[in-house]
Amino acid sequence: MKPIQALLALFAFAFLPLHAASLDDLTWTTTAGEVTITDCNEAATGELIIPDTIEGKPVTSIGGQAFSNCTSLTSITIPDGVTSIGEGAFYDCNSLTSITIGNGVTSIGDFAFYKCTSLTSITIPDGVTSIGGQAFRDCTNLTSITIPDGVTSIGFAAFYNCSSLTSITIPNSVTSIGDWAFRDCTNLTSITIPDSVTSIGDYDFYGCSSLTSITIPDGVTSIGFAAFYKCTSLTSITIPDSVTSIGSNAFKNSPAVITIREDTQIAQLQAQLAQMTAERDARPTAEQLASVEAERDARPTAEQLATVEAERDARFTEDQIRTMSVDHTVGQNEAGNMQVKIAFVQSTDLNTYIPFTVTPDSLSVVDGKICMEFPPSDAENFFFRFGFHNPEPAIVVQ
């Protein structure tokens, strides 16, 4: 029953008497000459036998949620012509105690029998290849189930909280078991995992508190997170050579004596050692650290950089230096001869200039120009400049 219809039916349910299930309770569609059961009257009660044909056409599938919330049906027979059971097909049929699945069924959809809390046993036909996620979740009275050899995958949480299930055999055809597959199957005492399985998923046997022992077959390469968490009765478990990874908390609160075969243990230790060695070798040596620290300490501080930049910015530019003038006088001395006086300045930092007195080694006139020769100076960093800037008019001596 779909959501809006379900609400109306729920209102009317109190005023309508229950009646035995029959073809009249079913709704179906026909496509390409094949019938799909799509709905059922929620007032139907007791046993329901789905016919092989309807209006002369074969019934081939049970649609999604077709019988969901039919809480008064106690027994259902699915004919051999049906090949698929849709998602949530029998969701919350909580009075259903038995169901016969026809031999033609090849797949059981997600949530197909979710919350069928009165279902005690079920036989899955040989043609089924996959069991959907949460297909039998919360079937709390299911004590036994037979999984045929053709099944290759068991979906996520397929038997989650099947708290009355005591034992189960997984056939050799199964290669993958979904996470949470048998979580909280609290009465599960034994389970057989075939060699075909390559991984045990997260929480697969979480809370299976009655499970006493388990053998993990060769070929399993990984055991998932909390896979056997709270398996409080588990006393022993052997992990084969093929296992290369074990998830965290895989055996938490499980008192099992865990046996890891020697070669597996050595391989794991070698892998751990290789990883630790690689991490160690990737770290810098003491010498490298010392070198880095020395380079760091040799770098100028922000204050030092600021001082250098301030000194740089305070210097005269080249253009300023080129246009710099010096004090000079041109005139006659007491003897009536022409006399030129030139002032020299010096600087050691290009910031401050001070008067500088120097006596030339010789003084001569070359090509009408005064030529002065000075001895070599020890002050190699001194800056000397002299010259005339906008000189006075020449003085002619009579």
C-alpha positions in Angstrom: 0.0 0.0 0.0 1.5 3.3 -1.0 1.9 6.2 1.6 -1.3 8.2 0.9 -3.4 5.0 0.3 -2.0 3.5 3.5 -3.1 6.5 5.5 -6.7 6.2 4.2 -6.7 2.4 4.7 -5.4 2.8 8.2 -8.4 5.1 9.0 -10.9 2.7 7.5 -9.2 -0.4 8.9 -11.0 -0.2 12.2 -14.4 -0.4 10.5 -13.7 -3.3 8.1 -13.5 -7.0 9.2 -10.5 -9.0 8.2 -11.0 -11.6 5.5 -9.1 -14.5 4.0 -6.7 -13.5 1.3 -7.5 -14.2 -2.3 -6.8 -13.0 -5.8 -9.3 -10.2 -5.2 -6.8 -8.7 -2.7 -4.1 -8.3 -5.3 -3.2 -5.5 -7.7 -1.0 -6.1 -10.7 0.3 -4.7 -13.9 0.9 -6.5 -17.2 3.9 -5.7 -19.4 4.9 -7.6 -22.5 2.5 -10.4 -21.6 4.0 -10.8 -18.0 2.3 -10.0 -14.7 3.9 -8.1 -11.8 2.1 -8.1 -8.4 2.2 -4.4 -7.3 0.0 -4.3 -4.2 -2.2 -6.2 -1.8 -5.1 -5.2 0.4 -3.8 -4.7 3.9 -7.0 -6.2 5.3 -6.2 -9.6 3.8 -5.5 -12.3 6.4 -4.3 -15.8 6.8 -2.8 -17.8 3.9 -2.2 -16.4 0.4 -1.3 -18.4 -2.6 -0.1 -16.3 -5.5 -1.4 -18.0 -8.7 0.9 -19.0 -11.6 -1.1 -17.0 -14.0 -3.5 -14.1 -13.9 -5.9 -13.6 -16.8 -3.9 -16.3 -18.7 -0.6 -14.5 -18.4 2.3 -15.7 -16.2 3.1 -14.0 -12.9 6.9 -13.3 -13.1 7.7 -10.8 -10.4 6.7 -9.4 -7.0 7.1 -5.6 -7.2 8.6 -3.3 -4.6 6.6 -3.0 -1.4 3.8 -5.1 -2.9 2.9 -6.7 0.4 4.4 -4.2 2.8 2.4 -3.7 6.0 0.1 -6.6 5.3 0.3 -7.4 9.0 -2.3 -10.2 9.1 -1.0 -12.5 6.4 0.4 -15.6 8.0 1.6 -17.7 5.0 2.5 -16.8 1.4 3.4 -19.1 -1.5 5.3 -17.7 -4.5 4.9 -19.6 -7.7 7.9 -21.0 -9.7 7.4 -18.6 -12.5 8.4 -15.6 -10.4 12.0 -14.6 -11.0 12.5 -11.6 -8.7 11.3 -10.3 -5.4 11.5 -6.4 -5.3 12.7 -4.1 -2.6 10.6 -4.2 0.6 8.2 -6.6 -1.0 7.2 -8.1 2.4 8.4 -5.3 4.6 6.8 -5.5 8.1 4.6 -8.5 7.4 5.0 -9.2 11.1 2.4 -12.1 11.3 4.0 -14.0 8.5 5.2 -17.4 9.9 6.2 -19.2 6.7 6.8 -18.4 3.1 7.5 -20.6 0.1 9.7 -19.0 -2.6 9.4 -20.5 -6.0 12.3 -22.2 -7.7 12.4 -19.6 -10.5 13.5 -16.7 -8.2 17.0 -15.4 -8.9 17.3 -12.3 -6.7 15.9 -11.1 -3.4 15.8 -7.3 -3.2 16.9 -5.0 -0.4 14.6 -5.0 2.6 12.5 -7.8 1.0 11.6 -9.5 4.4 12.7 -6.7 6.8 10.8 -6.9 10.1 9.0 -10.1 9.3 9.3 -10.8 13.0 7.2 -14.0 13.1 9.1 -15.8 10.3 10.8 -18.8 11.8 12.4 -20.5 8.8 12.9 -19.9 5.1 14.4 -21.9 2.2 16.0 -19.9 -0.5 15.8 -21.7 -3.9 18.9 -22.8 -5.8 18.4 -20.2 -8.5 19.0 -17.2 -6.3 22.4 -15.5 -6.9 22.1 -12.5 -4.6 20.6 -11.6 -1.3 19.9 -7.8 -1.0 21.0 -5.5 1.7 18.9 -5.8 4.9 16.8 -8.5 3.2 16.1 -10.4 6.5 17.0 -7.6 9.0 15.1 -7.8 12.3 13.6 -11.2 11.5 14.0 -11.8 15.2 12.3 -15.3 15.3 14.2 -16.7 12.3 16.0 -19.8 13.7 17.3 -21.3 10.4 17.9 -20.4 6.8 19.4 -22.3 3.9 21.5 -20.4 1.5 22.0 -22.2 -1.8 25.2 -22.8 -3.7 24.4 -20.2 -6.4 24.5 -17.2 -4.1 27.6 -15.1 -4.8 26.9 -12.1 -2.5 25.3 -11.4 0.8 24.2 -7.7 1.1 24.8 -5.1 3.7 23.1 -6.0 7.1 21.3 -8.9 5.3 20.8 -10.8 8.6 21.3 -7.9 11.1 19.5 -8.6 14.4 18.3 -12.0 13.5 18.6 -12.7 17.2 17.2 -16.3 17.1 19.5 -17.5 14.3 21.7 -20.2 15.8 23.8 -21.4 12.9 24.3 -20.7 9.2 26.4 -22.2 6.4 27.6 -19.9 3.7 28.2 -21.8 0.4 31.4 -21.8 -1.6 29.9 -19.7 -4.3 29.8 -16.6 -2.0 32.7 -14.2 -2.6 31.6 -11.1 -0.7 29.8 -10.6 2.6 28.6 -7.1 3.1 29.3 -5.0 6.2 27.1 -5.6 9.2 25.8 -8.9 7.6 25.4 -10.8 10.9 25.6 -8.0 13.4 23.7 -8.6 16.7 22.8 -12.2 15.8 23.1 -12.8 19.5 22.3 -16.5 19.5 24.6 -17.5 16.6 26.9 -20.2 17.9 28.5 -21.4 14.7 29.1 -20.2 11.2 31.0 -21.7 8.3 32.8 -19.2 6.0 34.0 -20.8 2.7 37.4 -20.4 1.1 35.8 -18.3 -1.7 35.3 -15.3 0.7 38.1 -12.8 0.4 37.2 -10.3 3.0 35.2 -10.0 6.3 33.5 -6.6 6.4 33.1 -4.0 9.1 30.8 -5.0 12.0 30.1 -8.4 10.3 29.8 -10.3 13.6 29.6 -7.4 16.0 27.6 -8.4 19.1 27.4 -12.1 18.2 27.8 -12.9 21.9 27.1 -16.7 21.7 29.7 -17.3 19.0 32.4 -19.5 20.5 34.8 -20.2 17.7 35.3 -19.4 14.1 37.8 -20.4 11.4 38.8 -17.7 8.9 39.6 -19.5 5.6 42.7 -19.1 3.5 42.1 -16.5 0.9 40.7 -13.9 3.2 43.0 -10.8 2.9 41.2 -8.3 5.3 39.2 -8.3 8.5 37.1 -5.2 8.8 36.6 -2.6 11.6 35.0 -4.1 14.7 34.3 -7.3 12.8 34.2 -9.4 16.0 33.6 -6.6 18.5 31.6 -7.8 21.6 31.8 -11.5 20.6 32.0 -12.2 24.4 31.9 -16.0 24.1 34.5 -16.3 21.4 37.4 -18.4 22.8 39.6 -19.0 19.8 40.2 -17.7 16.3 42.9 -18.5 13.8 44.0 -15.9 11.3 45.5 -17.4 8.1 48.6 -16.4 6.1 46.6 -14.5 3.5 45.3 -11.8 5.9 47.3 -8.6 5.3 45.1 -6.1 7.2 43.0 -6.2 10.4 40.7 -3.2 11.2 40.9 -1.4 14.5 38.7 -2.8 17.3 38.3 -6.0 15.2 38.4 -8.2 18.4 37.6 -5.6 21.1 35.7 -7.1 24.1 36.3 -10.6 22.7 38.3 -12.9 25.0 39.4 -15.1 22.1 42.9 -16.5 22.0 44.1 -15.2 18.6 46.5 -17.3 16.7 48.4 -15.7 13.8 50.4 -18.1 11.7 54.1 -17.5 12.0 54.8 -16.5 8.4 51.9 -14.1 8.5 53.2 -12.5 11.7 56.7 -12.2 10.3 55.4 -10.6 7.1 53.3 -8.1 9.1 56.2 -7.2 11.3 58.5 -6.8 8.3 56.0 -4.5 6.7 55.7 -2.5 9.9 59.5 -2.4 10.2 59.9 -1.2 6.6 57.4 1.6 7.2 59.1 2.7 10.4 62.5 2.6 8.7 61.2 4.7 5.8 59.8 7.3 8.2 63.0 7.4 10.1 65.2 7.9 7.0 62.9 10.7 5.8 63.6 12.7 9.0 66.4 15.3 8.9 69.7 14.4 10.6 71.1 16.3 13.6 73.7 17.9 11.3 71.0 19.0 8.9 68.9 20.5 11.7 72.0 22.3 13.1 72.7 23.7 9.6 69.1 24.9 9.2 69.2 26.5 12.7 72.5 28.2 11.9 71.2 29.6 8.7 68.1 30.8 10.5 70.1 32.5 13.3 72.4 34.2 10.8 69.6 35.9 9.1 69.1 39.6 10.0 66.3 40.4 12.3 63.4 42.6 11.3 64.9 45.4 13.3 68.3 45.0 11.6 66.7 45.0 8.2 64.8 48.2 9.1 68.1 49.9 10.2 69.9 48.9 7.0 67.0 50.2 4.9 66.8 53.4 6.8 70.6 54.0 6.3 70.2 53.2 2.6 67.3 55.6 2.1 69.3 58.4 3.9 72.2 58.3 1.5 72.7 60.9 -1.2 71.8 59.7 -4.6 74.3 59.7 -7.4 72.6 62.7 -9.0 72.8 64.6 -5.7 76.5 63.9 -5.5 77.1 65.0 -9.0 75.5 68.4 -8.5 77.1 68.9 -5.1 79.2 72.1 -5.0 82.1 73.0 -2.8 83.2 76.4 -1.3 85.7 78.2 -3.4 87.0 81.8 -3.9 88.8 83.4 -6.8 90.6 86.7 -6.4 93.9 88.6 -5.9 96.2 88.1 -3.0 98.2 90.8 -1.3 101.0 90.5 -3.8 98.5 91.2 -6.6 98.6 87.7 -7.9 95.4 85.7 -8.8 94.5 83.3 -6.1 92.1 80.3 -6.2 90.9 78.8 -2.9 89.1 75.4 -2.9 87.4 73.6 0.0 87.4 69.8 0.2 84.8 67.6 2.0 85.0 64.0 2.9 82.4 61.3 3.8 82.8 57.7 5.1 79.1 56.8 4.9 77.7 58.9 2.1 75.4 60.5 4.6 77.5 63.1 6.4 80.1 65.3 4.8 82.8 67.1 6.8 85.6 69.6 5.8 88.8 67.9 4.8 92.3 69.5 4.7 94.9 68.1 2.3 98.2 69.4 1.0 99.0 68.5 -2.5 102.5 67.1 -3.4 102.7 69.5 -6.3 100.8 72.3 -7.9 101.2 73.2 -11.6 99.3 74.6 -14.6 98.6 72.3 -17.4 97.0 73.6 -20.6 95.7 76.5 -18.6 94.2 74.3 -15.9 95.3 74.1 -12.3 96.7 70.6 -11.6 97.2 69.3 -8.1 98.7 66.0 -7.2 98.0 64.3 -3.9 99.7 61.5 -2.1 97.9 58.1 -1.8 95.4 58.1 1.0 95.1 55.3 3.6 91.4 56.1 3.9 90.3 54.0 1.0 86.6 54.4 1.8 86.8 58.2 1.7 84.7 60.0 -0.9 86.4 63.1 -2.4 84.7 65.7 -4.6 85.7 69.2 -5.5 84.9 71.5 -8.4 83.2 74.7 -9.4 79.5 75.0 -9.6 78.3 78.1 -11.5 81.8 79.6 -11.2 82.5 83.3 -10.9 83.4 85.3 -14.0 87.1 85.1 -14.8 89.3 87.8 -13.3 91.8 89.4 -15.6 94.9 90.7 -13.8 96.6 93.7 -15.4 
